[in-house]
């Protein structure tokens, strides 16, 4: 029999840690068959030594997660329980060091961890996978970390503007207004990693640059992290043009879902073409994420599976 006491890091947030009517504590108790109680800003766990240690690891994991979140959820608690139990659904160590205080961004699977490491180790990284696997999100997170560490001087976000079948020149507004709808997913990711004021200031100073793929022609991008998102919608000639923008001390991350393309009759996908042609070249990494790496709402994984069967 083992009996341990775990102090509450932030007593003001203990109700968020415990859950409504102590729900999260009860989930931990049921998962590991331990006795668990909370009193005087302390959680007491007792039972079989191995079970107590796993329950304690779960509590510590939840306290760490709570530092960077508004609150917890059943999904987060189940994930922490699985991690402690060794069931394979792990939250890996190695948080990405972004600019938003308290943000807790980590790869959620072995393949996501490989993806992050590939970006750090390689000058050019291709990432293939379905929606919700973190292709764009992790690319932005690593880029923000590199910016914070002064290993790059700017982040360039690009995307082919073909989704609506419209040419940018026919859309209303200036270039920024035309581009914003296409780059919205990249901005959504960035909002989790820095404040709105930081994003606005960085864009004004060209530290963060958003540009349609077609506008990258003729440039050389040094000391930059370049993210080409939705690359399955780039033609082979566009892809070649983009890849040859890579300058000194820069990294390029090219992401896309090779099972979907909006090119229509424009031509074959430059994304799959580039992945095949550059396979095995030194300095180029290719990572494929699968439905097992989906980290959005659990329903997203079931939707991807259903469409994969049709």
Secondary structure in CASP SS format (residue, H / E / C, confidence):
PFRMAT SS
TARGET T0000
AUTHOR 0000-0000-0000
METHOD secondary structure of the structure
MODEL  1
X C 1.00
X E 1.00
X E 1.00
X E 1.00
X E 1.00
X E 1.00
X E 1.00
X C 1.00
X C 1.00
X C 1.00
X H 1.00
X H 1.00
X H 1.00
X H 1.00
X H 1.00
X H 1.00
X H 1.00
X H 1.00
X C 1.00
X H 1.00
X H 1.00
X H 1.00
X H 1.00
X H 1.00
X H 1.00
X H 1.00
X H 1.00
X H 1.00
X H 1.00
X H 1.00
X H 1.00
X H 1.00
X C 1.00
X C 1.00
X E 1.00
X E 1.00
X E 1.00
X E 1.00
X E 1.00
X C 1.00
X C 1.00
X E 1.00
X E 1.00
X E 1.00
X E 1.00
X E 1.00
X E 1.00
X C 1.00
X H 1.00
X H 1.00
X H 1.00
X H 1.00
X H 1.00
X H 1.00
X H 1.00
X H 1.00
X H 1.00
X H 1.00
X H 1.00
X H 1.00
X H 1.00
X H 1.00
X H 1.00
X H 1.00
X H 1.00
X H 1.00
X H 1.00
X C 1.00
X C 1.00
X C 1.00
X C 1.00
X C 1.00
X C 1.00
X H 1.00
X H 1.00
X H 1.00
X H 1.00
X H 1.00
X H 1.00
X H 1.00
X H 1.00
X H 1.00
X H 1.00
X H 1.00
X H 1.00
X C 1.00
X C 1.00
X C 1.00
X C 1.00
X C 1.00
X C 1.00
X C 1.00
X C 1.00
X C 1.00
X C 1.00
X C 1.00
X C 1.00
X C 1.00
X C 1.00
X C 1.00
X C 1.00
X C 1.00
X C 1.00
X C 1.00
X C 1.00
X C 1.00
X C 1.00
X C 1.00
X C 1.00
X H 1.00
X H 1.00
X H 1.00
X H 1.00
X H 1.00
X H 1.00
X H 1.00
X H 1.00
X H 1.00
X H 1.00
X H 1.00
X H 1.00
X C 1.00
X C 1.00
X E 1.00
X E 1.00
X E 1.00
X E 1.00
X E 1.00
X C 1.00
X C 1.00
X C 1.00
X C 1.00
X C 1.00
X C 1.00
X H 1.00
X H 1.00
X H 1.00
X H 1.00
X H 1.00
X H 1.00
X H 1.00
X H 1.00
X H 1.00
X H 1.00
X H 1.00
X H 1.00
X H 1.00
X H 1.00
X C 1.00
X C 1.00
X C 1.00
X C 1.00
X C 1.00
X E 1.00
X E 1.00
X E 1.00
X E 1.00
X E 1.00
X E 1.00
X C 1.00
X C 1.00
X C 1.00
X C 1.00
X C 1.00
X C 1.00
X C 1.00
X C 1.00
X H 1.00
X H 1.00
X H 1.00
X C 1.00
X C 1.00
X C 1.00
X C 1.00
X H 1.00
X H 1.00
X H 1.00
X H 1.00
X H 1.00
X H 1.00
X H 1.00
X H 1.00
X H 1.00
X H 1.00
X H 1.00
X H 1.00
X H 1.00
X H 1.00
X H 1.00
X H 1.00
X C 1.00
X C 1.00
X C 1.00
X C 1.00
X C 1.00
X H 1.00
X H 1.00
X H 1.00
X H 1.00
X H 1.00
X H 1.00
X H 1.00
X H 1.00
X H 1.00
X C 1.00
X C 1.00
X C 1.00
X E 1.00
X E 1.00
X E 1.00
X E 1.00
X E 1.00
X H 1.00
X H 1.00
X H 1.00
X H 1.00
X C 1.00
X C 1.00
X C 1.00
X C 1.00
X E 1.00
X C 1.00
X C 1.00
X E 1.00
X E 1.00
X E 1.00
X E 1.00
X E 1.00
X E 1.00
X C 1.00
X H 1.00
X H 1.00
X H 1.00
X C 1.00
X E 1.00
X H 1.00
X H 1.00
X H 1.00
X H 1.00
X H 1.00
X H 1.00
X H 1.00
X H 1.00
X C 1.00
X C 1.00
X E 1.00
X C 1.00
X C 1.00
X C 1.00
X C 1.00
X E 1.00
X E 1.00
X E 1.00
X E 1.00
X E 1.00
X E 1.00
X C 1.00
X C 1.00
X C 1.00
X C 1.00
X C 1.00
X C 1.00
X C 1.00
X C 1.00
X C 1.00
X C 1.00
X C 1.00
X C 1.00
X E 1.00
X H 1.00
X H 1.00
X H 1.00
X H 1.00
X H 1.00
X H 1.00
X H 1.00
X H 1.00
X C 1.00
X C 1.00
X C 1.00
X C 1.00
X C 1.00
X C 1.00
X E 1.00
X E 1.00
X E 1.00
X E 1.00
X E 1.00
X C 1.00
X C 1.00
X H 1.00
X H 1.00
X H 1.00
X C 1.00
X C 1.00
X C 1.00
X C 1.00
X H 1.00
X H 1.00
X H 1.00
X H 1.00
X H 1.00
X H 1.00
X H 1.00
X H 1.00
X H 1.00
X H 1.00
X H 1.00
X H 1.00
X C 1.00
END
